[in-house]
């Protein structure tokens, strides 16, 4: 079984997934647009045709997916969850944290904690909440 994160955006999905691919060292797997899809029944508003109906980023064997909110499905923001990234060492943790924080808001700086060699929290420039964690080495 796989458990994946699926985010919805308000017209910025393509920009966001490209940002995540770069920040996480991943690649864009695919983009499907509303225009030309079965949902494009000739009544779809023109401003939705180029929006992303489904997109995918693959990074280190993990998958992050997303789409733009479709017609009749207003975007309602992000609440009640945080995307968590676990990294193997603090140098990668700091790089990942800084990349995701670019243009966003740091809510807890990346630092050593009682459970981790490095941990930090942020809301990225799209408003998505993230935690970056590098657990303490067992030894």
Beta strands, then each sheet from edge to edge (+ up, - down):
strand 1: 5-9
strand 2: 27-33
strand 3: 52-59
strand 4: 62-68
strand 5: 83-86
strand 6: 105-111
strand 7: 116-123
strand 8: 129-135
sheet 1: 1+ 4+ 3- 2+
sheet 2: 5+ 8+ 7- 6+
end
